[in-house]
Amino acid sequence: MNRPVPPVWRSILYVPGNVPKFIDKAHERGADCVLVDLEDSVQPAQKSEARAMLPETMKKVVRGGADVAVRINRPLRLAIPDIEAAVRPGLSALFVTKTEGVQHLRLLDEVVSDLERERGMPVGGIGFAAMIEHPRALPELADIAERGPRLVAMMLGGEDFALETGSVPGYETL
């Protein structure tokens, strides 16, 4: 299976996809990757606006040399318009929320591949960062890591994972 070359991201700056004051300054922060969030930081009524802003947002946040990634929504009905807005030259990766198995990534890979072809981009050039946010995904971790298409990163979505397990998200103090 061909995968994009994994990036070297020492820092990832999350930026709400609909807040111009954060978007305009993101390139000044020195992050290796600016992650434009279309998920939790964007209220449902504002998601269409954030998607419409995405081409200009991506141009702005890349000015400091950072890679650009977009965190997409789940369920699929929200993910598809996110992907259609995000897949364009300059996108390094999609952060796939609530990843629970390889089948989900394969389905999204099919959509992204079609868009890359339609838009004259190299097929397979955009990576996936699988966000593990539910305990259901734990038995699937090895399979996701070994067989997930486009996979360049995996991470635990700590807040959502804590909520799904009935834990209280928080910070440990010494």
C-alpha positions in Angstrom: 0.0 0.0 0.0 1.3 3.4 -0.9 1.2 6.1 1.7 2.4 9.7 1.7 5.7 10.3 3.4 4.9 10.9 7.1 5.5 14.5 8.0 7.7 15.7 10.8 5.4 17.8 13.0 6.8 18.8 16.3 3.9 21.2 16.9 0.4 21.4 15.6 -1.6 24.6 16.0 -5.4 24.1 16.0 -7.2 27.0 14.4 -11.0 27.3 14.3 -12.0 27.4 10.6 -14.4 30.3 11.0 -12.5 32.8 13.2 -10.6 35.3 11.1 -8.6 36.8 14.0 -7.0 33.4 14.7 -6.6 32.4 11.0 -4.9 35.7 10.2 -2.2 35.2 12.9 -1.7 31.5 12.6 1.3 31.8 10.3 3.1 33.9 13.0 3.1 31.1 15.6 5.9 29.0 14.3 4.0 25.7 14.2 5.1 22.9 11.9 1.5 22.2 11.0 -1.6 24.5 11.1 -4.7 22.3 11.6 -7.8 24.2 10.4 -10.6 22.8 12.5 -14.0 22.2 10.9 -15.2 20.0 13.7 -15.6 20.9 17.4 -14.6 24.5 17.3 -17.1 25.4 14.6 -20.8 25.5 15.6 -23.1 23.5 13.3 -24.8 26.6 11.9 -21.4 28.0 10.9 -19.9 24.9 9.2 -20.9 25.9 5.7 -19.3 29.3 6.2 -16.1 27.7 7.5 -16.0 25.4 4.4 -16.5 28.4 2.1 -13.6 30.3 3.8 -11.3 27.3 3.5 -9.5 28.2 0.2 -8.6 31.6 1.6 -7.8 30.2 5.1 -5.4 27.7 3.6 -3.5 30.5 1.7 -3.2 32.6 4.9 -2.1 29.9 7.3 0.6 28.5 5.0 2.5 31.9 4.8 4.8 30.9 7.6 5.9 27.7 5.9 3.8 25.3 8.0 2.0 22.3 6.5 -1.7 22.7 6.3 -4.2 20.1 7.6 -7.9 20.1 8.0 -9.9 18.3 10.8 -13.1 16.9 9.3 -16.4 16.0 10.9 -18.1 12.7 11.4 -20.7 11.5 10.5 -20.1 10.9 6.8 -22.9 13.4 5.9 -20.7 16.2 7.4 -17.4 14.7 6.3 -18.1 14.7 2.6 -18.7 18.5 2.3 -15.6 19.0 4.5 -13.5 16.9 2.2 -14.9 18.5 -0.9 -13.9 21.9 0.5 -10.5 20.8 1.8 -9.0 18.7 -1.0 -7.0 21.2 -3.0 -3.3 21.8 -3.7 -1.4 22.7 -0.5 -3.3 20.3 1.7 -1.0 18.0 3.6 -3.5 15.9 5.6 -7.0 15.3 6.7 -7.4 14.6 10.4 -10.1 12.0 10.5 -12.1 12.3 13.7 -13.7 9.3 15.5 -11.7 6.7 13.4 -12.8 3.3 14.5 -11.5 1.0 11.7 -9.9 0.6 8.4 -13.2 0.5 6.5 -13.9 4.1 7.5 -10.5 5.2 6.2 -11.0 3.2 2.9 -14.3 4.9 2.3 -12.8 8.4 2.8 -9.8 7.3 0.7 -12.1 6.6 -2.2 -13.7 10.1 -2.0 -10.3 11.8 -1.6 -8.8 9.9 -4.6 -11.7 10.8 -6.8 -11.3 14.5 -5.9 -7.6 14.4 -6.4 -8.1 13.0 -9.9 -10.8 15.5 -10.8 -8.6 18.4 -9.6 -5.4 17.3 -11.3 -3.6 16.5 -8.1 -1.3 13.5 -7.5 -3.6 10.6 -6.3 -2.5 9.6 -2.8 -0.6 12.7 -1.9 -2.9 13.8 0.9 -2.3 11.9 4.2 -4.8 10.8 6.9 -4.2 11.4 10.6 -6.5 8.9 12.4 -7.9 10.3 15.6 -8.9 7.6 18.0 -11.7 9.0 20.2 -13.7 5.9 21.3 -12.8 2.7 23.1 -14.4 0.7 20.3 -11.3 1.6 18.2 -8.8 0.1 20.6 -9.1 -3.5 19.3 -8.6 -2.1 15.8 -5.4 0.0 16.4 -3.0 -2.5 14.9 -5.2 -3.0 11.8 -5.6 0.8 11.4 -1.8 1.3 11.7 -0.9 -1.5 9.3 -3.6 -1.3 6.7 -5.1 2.2 6.9 -4.8 3.9 3.5 -2.9 7.2 3.4 -2.1 6.9 7.1 0.7 9.3 8.2 -0.3 9.7 11.9 -2.5 8.3 14.6 -3.4 10.0 17.9 -5.6 9.7 20.8 -8.4 12.4 20.9 -8.0 12.7 24.7 -11.1 14.8 25.5 -13.6 12.8 23.5 -12.0 9.5 24.6 -12.3 10.6 28.2 -15.9 11.5 27.7 -16.7 8.2 26.0 -15.3 6.3 28.9 -17.2 8.3 31.5 -14.0 9.9 32.7 -13.5 13.5 33.4 -11.0 15.2 31.1 -8.5 17.3 32.9 -4.9 18.0 33.6 -2.8 16.4 36.2 -0.9 18.7 38.5 2.2 18.0 40.5 
